């Protein structure tokens, strides 16, 4: 089989640390081209991973030899690059969130349906060995049904992750990243709870604000850097989500699931990635793998899954409908914070 030829649009840290090295490591892929509004970043990626740098993104989209793209652009540009790629018959792996609004996400989903190409969203938490193992455990019914949960995602903020290391990052600007920390970190955990439980959210209430982050000139950023939410699911289970860009010193990416017959703790302690505490006090520990963090770059599994879908012409594990559902929940949470009331989804 011929190699799958890939172009990457957007050359920030997510491309440098995750997409490009994982494509490079996949024997079925050839990286053809990189585009970024900053041509020097595109040139650097080409030097590091092969392929060429192009000055116009249409050079990638109109290249009929390119089979697929990774859309690693800022949130507000997914609706442009992903849609234009699909119109030209290219498969798309899109970074989360799917768009900066529900309307944009729905446009992308509509285009996928019309184009009949593979569109996959990079909700990488679904692919960790610990989360996949816990999904199996919950589905087995051994510990009964899920009653409640607590899920957290917090780190020191995107300014320490982006290639510019600047407080003036697009992540802090409302016109580019309207959902702030909720769209950056919260969307991962909201999708994860759906994945683990096989359940859907029905309502949400929350609080959020700019607790600490500022632009370079000292003025507060334009989007929330912290949010806390209460979540209710179709099954009746209720839980809490905590999302923060101000966890300085140590990242927290943990989830605790409370079931009828025990508790499952995920990424809650350093040694064991899964800890199960039964009703009788029995403790079962699983040591599977450390979760990928900004400081601990490991293979995510996302690129390989995307490539396998293209090769085998199979449905993606995280599709456009999943992306729309995530944005619906995020939208409802943002409304709840602004209107100070519970919002049905």
ABEGO torsion letter per residue (X at the ends): XBBBBBBBBEABAAAAAAAAAAAAABAABBBABBBBABAAAAAAAAAAAEEBBBABAAAAAABAABABBBBABBAAAAAAAAAAAAAAGBBBBBBOBABABAAAAAAAAAAAAAAGBBBBBBBAAAABAAAAAAAAAAAAGAAEBBABBBBBBBBAEAAAABAAGBAABAAABAAABAAEAAAAAAAAAAAAAAAAAGBBBABBBBBBBBAABBBAAGBBBABBABBBBBBBBAAGBBBBBBBBAABBGBBBABBBBBBAAEBBBBGABAABABBBBBAAGBBBBBBABBBBBAABBBBAGAAAAAAAAAAAGBBBABBAAAAAAAAAAAAAAAAAAAAGBBBBX
